[in-house]
Amino acid sequence: MKKLAAALMLASLFTAAHAETKHPAWSRSSSIYEVNLRQYSKEGTINAFAASLPNLKQMGVDILWLMPVYPIGEKNRKGTLGSYYAVKDYTAVNPEFGSIDDLRKLVKQAHALGMHVILDWVGNHTAWDHPWAEQHPDWYKKNDKGEITSVSFKNGAGETEEWADVIGLDYANQALWPAMTQAMAFWVKEVGVDGFRADAAGMVPTAFWDQARAQLDKIKPVFMLAEADDVALHERAFDASYDWPLNGIMKKIGKGQAGAAELRAYVSTPPKAYPRDAFRLQFTSNHDINSWEGADKDLYGPAWGAMAVLSYTLPGIPLVYNGQEARLDKKLAFFEKDPIDWKNWELEGFFGGLNALKKQNPALWNGAAGGAVQLLDVGNEQLFAFRRQQGANHVRVIVNPTGQLQKYKLAGDEGPAYLKPWRWRIIVPE
């Protein structure tokens, strides 16, 4: 029995160590803050954003995700300033934002404050005028005539969508792989960034990401976020992936088309079988949602606060999009200058409280470091209630995803209680 116990202990230690080597230790209780440099300030520069780092630290931000900082293509450019995601040079900084030294200083300042920085990486396509298009035309996808053409694909609705300002890279030519990997490594080695958010990650072969992650981890442990939800991406390459299904339920709740039943079904029967230690990105907004779908008030109405609470308390790593703390109430233009109106910081304390709640309660940590969801019966099916526990720490959450006052009874309470429309209750025993 002693030998069996020792073997089980060793197996447990190995599993924990294996999980810890994949996810950087600093990511276990982290949240992410997405930065749209062009719109963050009137200046739209790295240095202007850097002035906000102490404030973001005070709000409890851990990981800064910078939207692409690279020079933008001019050929077939969309709008006046173009898309961040039409990259002309993978190893330079867009002069619109500043210099590479400005970025180095920003990363050092963030590190000094205990924060980490990840860059948005666009591995699926480049701008038409990226030097590779002339130097290595065999690295690009071609049409039936053998011509390099703009990227087109089937979107989630099954419709053909075209990105006219970019051309697709062809990963069937493995000569591309080391060049792309070296470009990513440049930012880790030369600037000190801590990882990447991979744009359109599911449109690039998983095998590429697997080997890229291995190479980057040789420099230092990195954090990788996939704009995708393929389970296989979690095996070797990515720490986190997008939880679009949960966000879809949240939007339906905002429209009065879903409620507690859909949340319970999602928790009980997840759409895909992810590893226990996979981080799922939870969000109410990001640059795509804000620019193309609408602001929080448009998508969620009075339900937004409750949905934000769920993004922090259900399993996953939460995301805040810049401006949400100032109740960003408009779509930010994507190809033009359209700065955030920092008229107030009305929700800074709200997000600061959620960040502190997450850090102080291991039950809410990311992946296997946090507790699994246990649904609670509070005597009212209109309410969504659950519990998460890790060791001695446990947190209970009750959310009212309806526009009506709801009555409930929670174990340990003396009598029935009430939850106002769109409100929540979080219980953390002392």
NORFEN-V752812 format. One record per residue. SS is DSSP state (A for helix, B for strand, O for the rest). PHI is phi in radians with two decimals (999 if undefined). NEAR is the number of other ideal C-beta (glycine too) atoms within 10 Angstrom. Layout:
BEGIN
[[SS/PHI/NEAR] [SS/PHI/NEAR]]
END
This chain:
BEGIN
[[O/999/5] [A/-1.11/6] [A/-1.13/7] [A/-1.11/8] [A/-1.09/9] [A/-1.12/10] [A/-1.13/10] [A/-1.13/10] [A/-1.12/10] [A/-1.10/10] [A/-1.09/10] [A/-1.13/10] [A/-1.12/10] [A/-1.12/10] [A/-1.08/12] [A/-1.10/13] [A/-1.13/9] [A/-1.11/10] [A/-1.13/16] [A/-1.21/15] [A/-1.26/11] [A/-1.34/21] [O/-1.60/23] [O/-0.96/20] [A/-0.97/10] [A/-1.23/15] [A/-1.56/28] [O/-1.11/20] [O/-2.06/19] [O/-1.52/25] [O/-2.12/23] [B/-2.08/26] [B/-2.16/23] [B/-1.58/23] [B/-2.00/23] [O/-1.69/24] [A/-0.96/22] [A/-1.02/22] [A/-1.78/23] [A/-1.13/22] [O/-2.46/17] [O/-1.10/11] [O/-1.26/14] [O/1.18/20] [O/-2.07/19] [A/-1.09/26] [A/-1.16/15] [A/-1.14/17] [A/-1.16/23] [A/-0.99/18] [O/-1.12/12] [O/-1.58/16] [A/-1.01/17] [A/-1.03/11] [A/-1.16/12] [A/-1.19/22] [A/-1.07/16] [A/-1.11/12] [O/-1.36/23] [O/1.61/20] [O/-1.21/26] [O/-1.91/21] [B/-2.03/25] [B/-1.69/23] [B/-1.79/25] [B/-1.59/24] [O/-1.02/21] [O/-0.83/21] [O/-1.81/25] [O/-1.48/26] [O/-0.99/22] [B/-1.75/22] [O/-1.07/24] [O/-1.79/13] [O/-1.23/14] [O/1.04/16] [O/-1.07/19] [O/-1.62/18] [O/1.17/12] [O/-1.38/9] [O/-1.80/18] [O/1.44/23] [O/-1.56/19] [O/-0.88/23] [O/-1.60/24] [O/-1.81/29] [B/-1.46/26] [O/-1.73/21] [O/-2.69/18] [O/-1.34/22] [O/-2.17/14] [O/-2.49/14] [O/-1.87/19] [O/-1.03/22] [O/-0.98/9] [O/-0.98/16] [O/-1.72/24] [O/2.36/22] [O/-2.08/15] [A/-1.17/16] [A/-1.18/11] [A/-1.06/18] [A/-1.20/24] [A/-1.02/16] [A/-1.10/16] [A/-1.06/24] [A/-1.12/23] [A/-1.10/14] [A/-1.12/16] [A/-1.09/22] [A/-1.07/13] [A/-1.11/10] [O/-1.60/14] [O/1.49/10] [O/-1.80/20] [B/-2.20/24] [B/-2.22/23] [B/-2.08/22] [B/-1.77/23] [B/-1.29/22] [B/-1.99/27] [O/-1.92/24] [O/-1.60/25] [O/-1.49/21] [B/-2.73/24] [B/-2.26/26] [B/-1.19/27] [O/-1.05/20] [O/-1.75/18] [O/-1.17/25] [O/-0.93/12] [A/-1.04/19] [A/-1.07/18] [A/-1.65/8] [A/-1.30/10] [O/-2.40/16] [A/-1.06/14] [A/-1.27/12] [A/-1.51/23] [B/-2.01/20] [O/-1.27/16] [B/-2.15/14] [O/-1.50/10] [O/-1.13/6] [O/-1.59/6] [O/1.41/7] [O/-1.79/9] [B/-1.23/15] [O/-2.28/16] [B/-1.14/15] [B/-1.29/19] [B/-2.39/13] [B/-2.83/13] [B/-1.53/9] [O/-1.46/8] [O/-1.06/8] [O/-1.55/6] [O/1.43/6] [O/-1.65/8] [B/-1.36/8] [B/-2.08/11] [B/-2.12/11] [B/-1.86/19] [B/-1.23/14] [B/-1.62/23] [B/-2.38/23] [B/-2.16/28] [B/-1.48/21] [B/-1.45/25] [O/-1.89/15] [O/-1.34/18] [O/-1.17/10] [O/-1.59/13] [O/-1.28/11] [A/-1.14/9] [A/-1.22/19] [A/-1.00/16] [A/-1.13/13] [A/-1.15/14] [A/-1.19/19] [A/-1.13/19] [A/-1.12/14] [A/-1.14/17] [A/-1.15/25] [A/-1.08/17] [A/-0.92/15] [A/-1.26/25] [A/-1.28/20] [A/-1.28/13] [A/-1.56/12] [O/-2.04/20] [O/1.55/18] [O/-1.13/28] [O/-1.90/23] [B/2.59/29] [B/-2.54/27] [B/-1.77/28] [B/-1.65/27] [O/-1.17/21] [O/0.81/19] [A/-1.04/26] [A/-1.28/18] [A/-1.60/17] [O/-1.96/24] [O/-0.98/14] [A/-1.01/18] [A/-1.06/14] [A/-1.13/19] [A/-1.07/25] [A/-1.01/15] [A/-1.26/16] [A/-1.13/27] [A/-1.07/22] [A/-1.07/12] [A/-1.20/15] [A/-1.17/23] [A/-1.15/16] [A/-1.23/11] [A/-1.40/12] [O/-2.95/13] [O/-1.09/17] [O/-1.99/23] [B/-1.96/26] [B/-2.20/30] [B/-2.01/26] [B/-1.74/25] [O/-1.42/21] [O/-3.01/20] [O/-2.40/19] [O/-1.22/16] [O/-1.06/12] [O/-1.09/14] [A/-1.14/25] [A/-1.46/23] [A/-1.14/14] [A/-2.37/16] [O/-1.69/24] [O/-2.07/28] [O/-1.40/25] [B/-2.40/28] [B/-2.47/27] [B/-1.25/23] [O/-1.72/25] [A/-1.11/16] [A/-1.01/14] [A/-1.16/25] [A/-1.09/20] [A/-1.10/15] [A/-1.13/21] [A/-1.04/25] [A/-1.13/19] [A/-1.13/15] [A/-1.07/26] [A/-1.05/23] [O/-1.65/11] [O/1.34/12] [O/-1.80/10] [O/-2.71/18] [O/-2.87/20] [A/-1.07/20] [A/-1.07/12] [A/-1.20/18] [A/-1.16/23] [A/-1.12/16] [A/-1.12/12] [A/-1.09/19] [A/-1.19/17] [A/-1.29/9] [O/-2.31/7] [O/-1.02/14] [O/-1.05/12] [O/-2.42/11] [O/-1.62/7] [O/-1.45/19] [O/-1.02/13] [O/-0.97/10] [O/-1.66/19] [O/-1.30/23] [B/-1.55/30] [B/-1.86/22] [B/-1.31/25] [B/-1.89/25] [O/-2.75/24] [O/-1.84/25] [O/-2.60/26] [O/-2.86/24] [A/-1.10/20] [A/-1.21/12] [A/-1.05/18] [A/-1.10/26] [A/-1.30/18] [A/-1.86/9] [A/-1.95/13] [O/2.52/16] [O/-1.40/20] [A/-0.96/24] [A/-1.12/14] [A/-1.32/14] [A/-1.56/20] [O/-2.12/22] [A/0.97/14] [A/-1.21/12] [A/-1.41/26] [A/-1.00/23] [A/-1.02/17] [A/-1.12/23] [A/-1.19/25] [A/-1.10/25] [A/-1.06/20] [A/-1.11/24] [A/-1.12/24] [A/-1.67/22] [A/-1.88/25] [O/-1.35/23] [O/-0.99/24] [O/2.46/24] [B/-1.87/31] [B/-1.40/25] [B/-2.14/25] [B/-2.06/26] [B/-1.63/23] [O/-0.92/28] [O/1.76/24] [A/-1.08/25] [A/-1.22/23] [A/-1.85/16] [O/0.92/17] [O/-0.88/21] [O/-2.08/13] [O/-2.50/14] [O/-1.30/15] [O/-1.49/21] [O/-1.00/15] [O/-1.58/21] [O/-1.96/18] [O/-2.30/13] [O/-1.34/14] [O/-2.72/17] [O/-1.14/17] [O/-1.11/17] [O/-1.59/12] [O/-1.49/15] [O/-1.17/9] [O/-2.77/10] [O/-2.14/14] [O/-0.93/10] [O/-1.86/22] [A/-1.05/17] [A/-1.17/11] [A/-1.06/16] [A/-1.22/22] [A/-1.05/16] [A/-1.14/15] [A/-1.19/23] [A/-1.10/22] [A/-1.16/12] [A/-0.99/17] [A/-1.14/24] [A/-1.12/16] [A/-1.46/12] [O/-2.23/21] [A/-0.94/20] [A/-1.02/21] [A/-1.77/28] [O/-1.24/22] [O/-1.47/23] [A/1.09/23] [A/-1.19/20] [A/-1.24/20] [O/-1.74/27] [O/-1.58/21] [O/-1.27/14] [B/-1.45/18] [B/-2.07/13] [B/-1.19/14] [O/-1.98/16] [O/-1.68/12] [O/-1.97/23] [O/1.31/11] [O/-2.66/17] [O/-1.27/12] [O/-1.33/16] [B/-1.78/24] [B/-1.87/27] [B/-2.28/24] [B/-2.68/21] [B/-2.31/17] [B/-2.28/22] [B/-2.38/17] [B/-2.43/17] [O/1.13/8] [O/-1.42/8] [B/-1.56/17] [B/-2.54/18] [B/-2.27/23] [B/-1.98/22] [B/-2.31/22] [B/-2.21/21] [B/-2.18/28] [B/-1.79/26] [O/-1.57/27] [O/-2.27/20] [O/-1.62/12] [O/-2.12/10] [O/-1.10/11] [B/-2.17/21] [B/-1.71/13] [B/-2.67/20] [O/-2.35/14] [O/-1.86/17] [O/-0.95/9] [O/1.76/8] [O/-1.38/11] [O/-1.20/6] [O/-2.62/5] [O/-1.17/12] [B/-2.30/14] [B/-2.26/10] [B/-2.15/23] [O/-1.15/11] [O/-0.95/14] [O/1.11/21] [O/-1.85/16] [B/-2.57/21] [B/-2.39/17] [B/-2.10/17] [B/-2.02/13] [B/-2.12/14] [O/-1.06/9] [O/-1.38/2]]
END
